[in-house]
Amino acid sequence: MSKSIRNVSDKAGEPPGILVHVGMQKSTGTRISCLDYTPEHIHEKKLKPEDCRVSKEKKSVSWINVDGLSETDAVAQIGRLFGLDSLLVEDVLNTSHRPKLEEFDEHLLLIFKMLSVTEDRRRIRSEQLSFVLGKGWLLSFQEEPGDVFDGLRNRIREKKGVVRDRETDFLFYRLVDTVVDHYFFVTEHLSDSAEKLEERILSGGGGSGCLQEIQHLKRQLILCSKSVKPLREAIAYLLKDAYPFVQKSTKRYFRDVYEHLVQLTDTISAQRDLLSNIMDLYLSESSNRMNQVMQILTIISTIFIPLTFIAGVYGMNFTNMPELHWKYGYLMVWTVMLAMIVFMVMFFKRKGWW
């Protein structure tokens, strides 16, 4: 799969409303699926952009999901069929957009991030989701196929729960709630990784790679924070203002989502403090290891100081040094030097310096 990255700076100088896909350019095309249901019936089908038409008079709920944003013409055509503002479509195509909630005359836009852990469990994957909520229909735009909604789709198909009995705003709530629930999986993964790293450092198994792991976890936490905090603000606006697309009975469910986001914010803050403590612990352990090495080297140097003194005295080659001509002088010097080594080692051990 060929991939390239188009940045926001590439649009510099372009007039507002110009539709350019910002983000990872993937070779996968745009795939559109529709899930249309009532309490009694459900119908699923694949669509082409020109088939994305929803009658305002129909009583069913239509969830139209768009996978892949690189084909801007297809996204623009969907936008025209649903009467979406060009600035709204521009925001949908900008996958680096900050999460936000915006109200239009006949629909509501929510942009936020879907987080998941990669298969190698080394990285947090972020994908932008855009929901456009209208009367009787819901549009969802994803960067590529694959999401966290398979469980919800199956519940709708099998008519489990109350989704089939409620209106479109409840489906909107369930989709947002599903994404937020997966935020907890991500934060739990980061907590487990931080705890394992802390145990490694405490057990003395931390090497130079620990510093890179700490910085890696910090970057992942920043990614989570940039996804959770703006979404919390958006849901707070949703609860505070009166939106004709969200019933009062559904808002109380969004209040639960808001509480989950507050909890996630506190969790991320606590994890950031934990990583700071782990960094301090790593630096302290590194300093202790260095101190131990310096202590051993100092002890060895201290032991050799008197030995060097003795060797220096008898290496001066004066003529009148009686010990130089003594039969047992060489043996006596070695005896004195070994005795000094034994004495100093025992002294250091008794003092607890070694």
Secondary structure, DSSP 8 states (H G I E B T S, - for coil): --EEEE-GGGGTT--TT----BEEEES---EEEEEEE-SS-EEEEEE-GGG----TT--SEEEEEEE--S-HHHHHHHHHHTT--HHHHHHHHBTT---EEEE-SS-EEEEEEEEEE-TTSS-EEEEEEEEEEETTEEEEEESSS--S-HHHHHHHHTT-SSGGGS-HHHHHHHHHHHHHHHHHHHHHHHHHHHHHHHHHHHTT---THHHHHHHHHHHHHHHHHHHHHHHHHHHHHHHHS--TTS-HHHHHHHHHHHHHHHHHHHHHHHHHHHHHHHHHHHHHHHHHHHHHHHHHHHHHHHHHHHHHHHHHHTTS--S--GGGG-TTHHHHHHHHHHHHHHHHHHHHHHHT--
